[in-house]
Amino acid sequence: MTACIDAAWLSRPSTLLAPELIGCTLVRKMPDGNILRGLIVETEAYAADDPAMHAYRGRTTRNQVMFGAAGKAYVYLIYGVYHCLNVVTDQDGVASAVLLRALELEQVPMWVDHKHKLKPHRIAAGPGKLCRALKIDLTLNATLLEFGQPLWLEHRHPGFQQQLEQGNLTLIQTTRIGLTKGVDLPWRWYLFNSQAVSQKG
């Protein structure tokens, strides 16, 4: 196991952290103690002055966790159906978060239906799919991202970092997906050669 990511490391702007979280691992500890892991291969940054940010118009019951200290999960529901998982970043009082958009799962959860098991690399290829695969819902909102909790993060494996530095792996920076505001901001990053990325380009 590589070192766990702590709140101090996450206490920086989301636009710096979003690319650095590519290659890190999201760990999900289920209520029965079972551990599921996935390599983060796609992220999006959301910042305080960003019109697409949930907190752009101020603090609400829904978004208040983003105004707190870094190192917590911000989980919300879209279209009344899909959950999305964000990592709260930056300083206390500054609304900032990184949306985790896609994972390469180490193993297929046993509750995933047979149809989806036929394409294992697509099971967590999108924020809604990611949360469905790892059974992440609103009960995990404001969860501390610490070892032993239901969710935590681990730093890049040294081998991944070396491959990146040698140019054998490439991160692509582009615009975010599915927005009506802030559409031109190049705040999405993904691992170029990953089959789990929700959408290339």
C-alpha positions as CSV (number, residue, x, y, z in Angstrom):
1,M,0.0,0.0,0.0
2,T,1.3,3.5,-0.9
3,A,0.9,6.3,1.6
4,C,-2.5,7.7,2.3
5,I,-3.3,11.3,1.1
6,D,-3.9,13.6,4.0
7,A,-5.8,16.9,4.4
8,A,-2.7,19.0,4.3
9,W,-1.8,17.7,0.8
10,L,-5.4,18.5,-0.3
11,S,-5.3,22.0,1.1
12,R,-4.4,23.5,-2.3
13,P,-6.4,24.9,-5.2
14,S,-8.5,22.3,-7.1
15,T,-6.9,23.3,-10.4
16,L,-3.5,22.1,-9.1
17,L,-4.8,19.0,-7.4
18,A,-7.1,17.7,-10.2
19,P,-4.1,16.6,-12.4
20,E,-2.1,15.3,-9.4
21,L,-5.0,13.0,-8.4
22,I,-4.7,11.2,-11.7
23,G,-2.9,7.9,-10.9
24,C,-3.8,8.1,-7.2
25,T,-6.1,5.4,-5.8
26,L,-9.6,5.7,-4.4
27,V,-10.3,3.1,-1.7
28,R,-13.8,2.1,-0.6
29,K,-14.3,0.2,2.6
30,M,-17.7,-1.5,2.6
31,P,-19.7,-1.9,5.8
32,D,-18.7,-5.6,5.9
33,G,-15.0,-4.7,5.8
34,N,-14.5,-5.6,2.2
35,I,-12.1,-3.3,0.4
36,L,-12.5,-2.0,-3.2
37,R,-9.9,0.0,-5.0
38,G,-9.7,2.0,-8.2
39,L,-7.0,4.0,-10.0
40,I,-8.2,7.6,-10.6
41,V,-8.0,8.2,-14.4
42,E,-10.2,11.3,-14.9
43,T,-10.9,14.4,-12.8
44,E,-12.5,17.8,-13.1
45,A,-11.6,20.9,-11.0
46,Y,-14.2,23.3,-9.6
47,A,-13.1,26.6,-7.9
48,A,-14.6,29.4,-5.9
49,D,-15.0,31.8,-8.8
50,D,-16.2,29.2,-11.2
51,P,-19.8,29.7,-12.6
52,A,-20.3,25.9,-12.8
53,M,-19.4,25.5,-9.2
54,H,-22.3,24.5,-6.8
55,A,-21.1,27.1,-4.3
56,Y,-20.9,29.9,-6.8
57,R,-23.9,31.7,-5.4
58,G,-23.0,31.1,-1.8
59,R,-23.3,28.6,1.0
60,T,-26.4,26.3,1.2
61,T,-27.3,23.2,3.1
62,R,-26.3,21.1,0.1
63,N,-22.9,22.6,-0.6
64,Q,-21.7,23.6,2.9
65,V,-19.1,20.8,3.1
66,M,-17.2,22.5,0.3
67,F,-16.7,25.6,2.4
68,G,-15.0,23.6,5.1
69,A,-11.5,22.3,5.5
70,A,-10.0,20.0,2.8
71,G,-10.0,16.3,3.0
72,K,-13.7,15.5,3.1
73,A,-16.0,13.9,0.5
74,Y,-18.7,16.0,-1.1
75,V,-21.4,13.7,-2.5
76,Y,-24.4,15.1,-4.4
77,L,-27.2,13.7,-6.5
78,I,-27.9,14.7,-10.2
79,Y,-31.1,14.2,-12.1
80,G,-32.5,12.5,-9.0
81,V,-30.7,9.3,-10.0
82,Y,-26.9,9.5,-10.1
83,H,-24.5,10.3,-7.3
84,C,-21.2,12.1,-7.9
85,L,-18.1,12.0,-5.6
86,N,-15.9,15.1,-5.1
87,V,-12.8,15.7,-3.0
88,V,-13.0,18.9,-1.0
89,T,-9.8,20.9,-1.5
90,D,-8.1,24.3,-0.7
91,Q,-8.3,26.3,2.5
92,D,-11.0,26.4,5.1
93,G,-13.6,28.9,3.9
94,V,-12.7,28.6,0.2
95,A,-15.2,26.5,-1.7
96,S,-13.2,24.2,-3.9
97,A,-13.5,20.6,-5.0
98,V,-12.3,18.0,-7.5
99,L,-14.9,15.7,-9.1
100,L,-13.7,12.1,-9.6
101,R,-15.0,11.2,-13.0
102,A,-13.6,7.7,-13.7
103,L,-11.7,4.8,-12.1
104,E,-9.9,1.7,-13.3
105,L,-11.2,-0.8,-10.8
106,E,-8.8,-3.4,-9.4
107,Q,-11.6,-6.0,-9.3
108,V,-15.2,-6.1,-10.3
109,P,-17.6,-5.8,-7.3
110,M,-19.7,-8.9,-6.9
111,W,-23.0,-7.0,-7.1
112,V,-22.3,-5.7,-10.6
113,D,-24.7,-7.4,-13.0
114,H,-23.4,-9.8,-15.7
115,K,-24.0,-7.4,-18.6
116,H,-21.6,-4.8,-17.2
117,K,-19.0,-7.5,-16.2
118,L,-18.5,-8.1,-19.9
119,K,-16.8,-4.7,-20.1
120,P,-15.0,-4.4,-16.8
121,H,-13.0,-1.3,-17.8
122,R,-16.3,0.6,-18.3
123,I,-17.9,-0.2,-14.9
124,A,-16.6,3.1,-13.3
125,A,-16.2,5.1,-16.5
126,G,-18.1,8.2,-15.5
127,P,-19.0,9.9,-12.1
128,G,-22.4,8.2,-11.8
129,K,-21.0,4.8,-12.8
130,L,-18.2,5.2,-10.3
131,C,-20.5,5.9,-7.4
132,R,-22.9,3.1,-8.4
133,A,-20.0,0.6,-8.7
134,L,-18.6,1.5,-5.2
135,K,-22.0,2.1,-3.6
136,I,-21.3,5.7,-2.8
137,D,-24.4,7.8,-1.9
138,L,-25.5,10.8,0.1
139,T,-24.8,8.9,3.4
140,L,-21.1,9.4,2.7
141,N,-21.3,13.2,2.2
142,A,-18.9,15.0,4.5
143,T,-17.0,11.8,5.3
144,L,-13.4,12.3,6.3
145,L,-11.1,10.9,3.7
146,E,-8.8,9.0,6.1
147,F,-7.5,5.5,6.4
148,G,-10.1,3.2,8.0
149,Q,-13.0,5.5,7.0
150,P,-15.5,4.3,4.3
151,L,-13.4,6.3,1.7
152,W,-9.8,7.3,1.5
153,L,-7.2,8.2,-1.1
154,E,-3.7,6.9,-1.6
155,H,-0.8,8.6,-3.4
156,R,0.5,7.5,-6.8
157,H,2.5,4.3,-6.9
158,P,6.2,5.2,-7.6
159,G,6.1,3.1,-10.7
160,F,3.2,5.2,-12.1
161,Q,5.1,8.4,-11.3
162,Q,8.2,7.1,-13.1
163,Q,6.2,6.1,-16.2
164,L,4.7,9.6,-16.2
165,E,8.1,11.3,-15.9
166,Q,9.5,9.1,-18.6
167,G,6.7,10.0,-21.0
168,N,5.3,6.5,-21.2
169,L,2.0,7.8,-19.7
170,T,0.4,11.0,-20.8
171,L,-2.2,13.3,-19.1
172,I,-4.6,15.2,-21.3
173,Q,-6.0,18.5,-20.2
174,T,-9.2,19.6,-21.8
175,T,-12.7,21.2,-21.1
176,R,-15.2,19.8,-18.7
177,I,-18.3,17.7,-19.7
178,G,-22.0,18.3,-19.4
179,L,-22.0,21.9,-18.3
180,T,-23.9,25.0,-19.4
181,K,-21.6,27.5,-17.6
182,G,-17.8,27.7,-17.5
183,V,-17.7,25.4,-20.5
184,D,-14.5,26.9,-21.9
185,L,-12.4,26.4,-18.8
186,P,-9.8,23.6,-19.5
187,W,-10.3,22.0,-16.1
188,R,-10.7,18.3,-16.9
189,W,-7.7,15.9,-17.0
190,Y,-7.5,12.3,-18.0
191,L,-5.0,9.5,-18.5
192,F,-4.7,9.2,-22.2
193,N,-4.3,5.5,-22.6
194,S,-6.9,4.4,-20.1
195,Q,-10.0,2.6,-21.4
196,A,-11.9,3.7,-18.3
197,V,-12.0,7.4,-19.2
198,S,-15.6,8.5,-19.7
199,Q,-15.0,10.5,-22.8
200,K,-11.8,11.3,-24.8
201,G,-11.1,14.6,-26.3
